[in-house]
Structures are given as C-alpha cells and as structure tokens.
Amino acid sequence: MSTRIWFNRTFSAASHYIEMIRNNEDREKFIIYATHPRQHSPMLQVADYSEIEPILPMDEYIAYCLDFCKKHQIDVFIPHFGLTEISYHGSAFQQIGTQVLIGGDPTLLEVVGDKGRLFQALSSVEGLTLPDYFIATTVNEFQQAYRTLKEKGHRICIKPVKGEGGGGFRIIEETPADIWSIYEPVTNTLLLEDLIELLSSVDHFDALMVMELLEGHEYSVDCLGRENELLAAVPRKKVEGRIRKLEANAELIELSRAIQKVLSLQYNFNVQFIYQHNVPKLLEINPRASGGLYMSCLSGVNFPYLALKSLLGGEVHVQEPKLDITATHIEKELIISNA
C-alpha cells in the first residue's frame, strides 16, 4: 500500500523533494498531495493530487488542514506554512491517523523562530560564537544599540527577530547614496537618518535585532537529526552567484552537532553561519528543510526521504556524505498548462 504524503504551501524548490522521495533506495511507494494558493506553483504540477489552497486566518487554516488530512486519508503531513501553529495541534492530527513531520515540539519551535530567544538558548554552547547584537523595540533602544556596536567598529544591520529568509534585512548606511550607486548592484541598504525617522513614528515596534553585519562566506549546514543524535550534516558554501560547494568543514559539522544536542531538533533542519574574520558566527536556524536542500542531496544523502523514513519508524543509520563537491543549478522548463 502506498503512503499518502501532503505538502502544504511551500517554496517551489520543494518540488525536488518530491522526486527524491519517489526515487528512494527502499523502493517504497508514495502518493504525493500538494496544495498552494498560487495555481501555477511547480508543487502543484509535480504532485499526484493537487488543489488550490485557500487564504484563511490561522485558526481557520488549521481546521482546513485537519479537514484535508481526514478527507484524503493523509498518512504524513509535511507542513511549511503555519509550521509552528500547526505544531500545537499534533494530537488532533494523530486522532485522525495523520503523522506530522515537524522538527520539534511547539516550545522549541517558538524558541527557534525568535532569533533573540534562540541566541540566548545557545549562548553557552561550547565553541559557538554569536554575533554582537541587541534587541530593540523603541527608537531609543535602537540608537543605544547602534552606538555600542559602532564603538566596537562594526558595520551594522537590522532584521526582524521573527521572520523567514531575508525579509526585513537592511544594512544601515550613514551617508546618502551618490550618483554612482545607480550603476551598482541593488543592495538592501537604509540610510540611518531615514531609519530613525521611521522608528520614531511609533512608540514601540516589533522586535528588531540590531547586530554586526557579517561579511564573510556564508554556509548553510543541512542536517538530519533524531532526538539527540546528528545523523548527517552537509555544509553548503555560497561561493558566488549560483555556485555552491559541499564542503568537508569539520568545524561547522561539530558546531551543528553541539547545537543539535542542546535543541534536539529532528528530521530535516538547517543551521546557517557566516564567517567574520575567519570565525564562523551563527546566523539563524530553520527547523525544516531548507530551500537549497536539493543541492546538499548531491552528497548522496537523501535528506527528504530519510526524514520521512525516520518519522515512520524505519531504521536510519548515520550517513557519511560525499563532500568537496562544487555544483550549480540551471533553469529548467516546466509545462504547467497546454491551454
């Protein structure tokens, strides 16, 4: 009998994960369901069954998820959108026979989803270096944080404490752009004077992390976890443009292992570092499969399938990835309609 898997609203790169699950080494059979509010999402094209996902308030969305799983007899739900909110309803999904592939309990996900709380939780991890940072919710707190970081000689950036990807990330500049800037690549910069004016327009704002700008090589370490054990880790270096290197970086693997022992993240998760003066500093953690995970699977580790196998009670051994691989990706056509 085939196992029914549902992916809710997620990024288009997850379409690669569907093929990896289908092409598993155990020749297990799966029926893939996918939903997305955009009718042209690649996820809808590669699934065995797809439908348009409604835009709903979160409480109604949870009810939609439960109804979808019950209606289609979903065995495994792999959520992306609403991940933390869905985690609070694990028992309701279990009651209808659906297992939910989530990397931790609601409390853990709340911590990981808040960069300030995350940094506090990991402050005692041996060997782990955190960026210099402050949390600000008022313009006075921001100005004090800015002055302190400036005195340390840092370039400074801001980003929301809660958020996904690069949303809200800004590099702060003190001098206005000149005419030559319009001929340069676009950057997420914001003039200090303008930022202070914006922050001064309200008494309080959602928490911002004011931190040193990390300017070295960026790495995403794709991980496969089980309780307090790291089963696989692949450091993926951003070389330039679309070029990535799966690097045998023992330092980052050990730091990821130390983080996993503290947080007990399971299944697929991702730890991001940026080097600053040859020191890797933690950027953030994603308690889910990363957008670039399909590149890390070039190591021979089938991350999406092994996470699924672990959830379903299968025996998953420690994986030894093939590293020191440099790779890229190219555009590929995908027909979504013949009409």
N, C-alpha and C positions, 0 to 999 in steps of 0.2 A: 504494500500500500504506500502511496506517495504522501509525503509530509507537506502540509499546506503552510506556506510562509507568506506573511503580509508585510510589505514595506509601506509605511505611510509617507507623507510629504517629506521629500529629502532632495539632496542635490543630484544633478544629472550624472555625476561620476559614479554614483551607486549602481548605475546600470552595469558597470563592470563586475560588481559583486554578485549580481545575479548569475552571470556566466560562470564565475568561479565556483559558486555553489552548485550549479548544474554539472560542471565538469569536475566533480570531486573524485578523489582517488578511491573511495569506497564504493563508487557507482550507486550511491543512494539516490532515490528518485524524489523530486520535489515539484510541487506546483506553486508557482510564484504569483502572488497577488500584489498589485501596486495601485496606489491612489495618489492623486496630486491635483491641486486646484487649477493648474495650467494644462490645458488639453494637449499641448504639444511637448510636454515633458518627455524626454527619452525613456524615463522609467516606465511610462505607460505603453511604450512601443515594444519593449523587450519582455514584459510580463506575460504570463499565460492568461491572466484575467486582470482587467484594469477598469477603473471608473474615475470620474471627476470627483474630487474631494470638496466638500462644502467649506465655506469660510464661516466659522462659528465662534462664539465666545467659548472660552476654555472649558467651562463646565458642560456646555452642550457638546463640545468636541469630544470630551471623554465619553459621553453617552453614545455618540456616533461610533467611536472606536469599539466600545463594548458590543454595540449592535452589529457592526460589521463582522467582528470576530464570531459572534454567535450565528449570524446569518450564513456565513461562508465556512463555518466549522474550521476556523483557523487554528492550527496547532502551535505556531510560533509567530508572535508579533514582534517585529523589529522596528521600534519607533525612532524617529529623529525629531520631527516637530512635536513639541509638548513633552519632551523626554522626561523632565523632572516631574511635571504634573501627573503624567501617566504612571510614574513610579509609585505614587501614593495609592494607586488603585490595583496593585498587584493581586490582592486576594480576590477582587471581583473578577479579574480575568481568569484566575485559577478555577473559580467556581464554574465557569463555562467551558473549561477544558483547554484554555489558551495559556501557554507559557510566554512570558515577556522577556526578551533578551535586552537586559539593561545592566550596565556595568557596576551598579551599586545600589544600596538602599536610598530612600529619599533624603535622609540626613546627609549622607555622603555626597549625593548629587548637589544638594544645596551648598555645601562647602566648596566643592569643585567649581560650581557655577558662579561663585563670588570670589574674584581674584584676591581681594583683601583677606577674606577668611582662609582661602587656600594658602596664601603665603604665611599666614600665622600658623596654620596647621603643620606646615613643612619647615618652620624656622629652625627646628632642632635636628633636622636630618643631617647626619654627618657627611661632610664633603660637598653639600649642596649650597650654592651661592645664589642668593636672591638679589634682584636689582635694588638700588636705593629708591625708595618710594614713600609716598604719603597718600592718605585718603582724604579727599576734600569734598565737603557738601555746601560750603559757603565761599564767597569770594575772598574773605579774609583768610580762611584756611588754605585756599589755593595760593594766595600771594605769599603766605609764610612758607609753604612747601616749596614754591618756586625759588624764593630767596635762598633757602637752605641748600637746595640742590645746585643752584647756581654757584654758591660759595664753594661747593665741592668740585667745581669745574665741569659739571655735566652739561651736555645739551639735554633738553627736556621735552617730554611728550606727555600727552594725556590720552586716556581711553576709559570708557565706562568700566566700572567694576564688574558689572554683569553685561554680557554680550557675547556674540559669536563672530568669529572671523575678525576682519579688520574694521568692523562697524564702529564709528566714533573715534577712531585713532587719528590723532593730529600731532604733528611736530610743531613746536612753538618757535617762532622767529621773532626777533626784537626789532629788525629793520624791515621796512616795506620792500616789496619786490621792485626790481628795476626793469627797464625795457627789455633787457636780455632774457629775463625769465620766461617770456612768452615763447622763446625758441627752445626751451629746455623741456625735458620730460615732466609730466604732471606729477606733483607730489602732494601729499596730504598735509599741507602746512597751514598755519593760522597765526596771524600777527598777534603778539602779546597784548597790545593795546585793544585790539578788537575783541579778543577773548575775555579780557577783564570787563569790558563794557557789556558783553553778553552775560557773563556770570553775575554782574552787578544788577541785572534787570530783575532778579528774583531773590527772595530771602534765603531760600535753600534750593538745591538742585540734586538730582540723583547722583549718588556717589561716583566720583571720578578718581581714578588712580593717576597721581602726578608722579612721574618716575623718570629716571635717567633714560635717555634714548640709547638703545642697544644697537650698535652699528656693525658688528662683525658678521660672520657666517651664521646663517640660520639653519637649524636642524629640526626635523620632526621625527621623533622616535615612535614608530608604530609598534604597539605591544599587544601581546596575547597573555592574559592573566587568568589565574584560577586561585581563589582565596588568597593566601599569602605567597603565592609562587608565580614567578615570571616564566612563562613557557616559551616565549620568543620575543625578540626585540630587534628591530631593524632601524638603525639611524639613517635617515634620508636627508642628505645635504642639498640645500639650494645652491647650485654652482653659479648659474647665470641663466636668465631667461627661463626656458623650459627644461634646462639641463639639470638633472638630479644625479647624485651619486649615493648608492647604497654603500655606506662606509663602515668598515670594521673599527668603529670608535668605541674602544673598551670603556673609556671614561663615561660616555653618555649611557652606555648599556648598564653600567654599575649604578649610576645615579638613578636611572629609571627603575632598577631593581630595588634600590633603597626607598624610593618614593612609593612603589607598589606595596612594600612591606608595611608602610605606615597607613596608606589609604585602602589597601585591599581591593583595588579595582579589579574587575573580572572581565572576561571576554575581550573584545577589541577596545583599546583606548590609545590615546596619543599624547605624548609629552613633548612640548616644544621648548627649545633652548636657542639662545643667541649668544655667540661668543663676544665678550668685551675684553680687549687686551689679553687674549688667549685664555680667558676664564669663561667657561660656559655658565650662563645665568638663566634661571628658569623664566620662561615667558608665560606659559599657561598650560593647562591640561584639558583635553577633550575626553569625556567619559563615554566615547562612542568611536565608531570607525571614522577615520579622517577622510577628507576629500581626495587625498593623494595615496590612499592605501593601496590602490591597484598597482602603483609603481613599486611599492615595497614587496608585493607578491612576486616580483621578478626574482626574489631571493629563493623561491621555491617553497615558501611558507604560504599556504592557502588560508590566510587570516580569516576571511568571512566564513568559510566552511568549518574551520576548526573551532571557531567560537560557537557556531551552531551545534556542532557535534558535542562540544563540552556541555552546553545547556541541556542537550537531550540525553545526557548521561553516558556518552561514548568515552572510550579511553583515549586521551590525548597525551602523547609523550612530549617531552621537551624537544623543541625543534632547533636544529642547527642551520641557520640560514646561510646561503651563499652570498657573500658580500664583496665589496670592492667592484661593484658593477656600476658603470656610468650609463645613463639612459635618458631618453626624452620621449615625448609623445607628439603625435601629429594629428591634424584634423582628419576625421573620417566621416564620410557622408552616411546619413541615416534617413531613409524614406519614411515619412510619417503619414503621408496620405497620397493616394493616386487620383483623388478627385480634383 
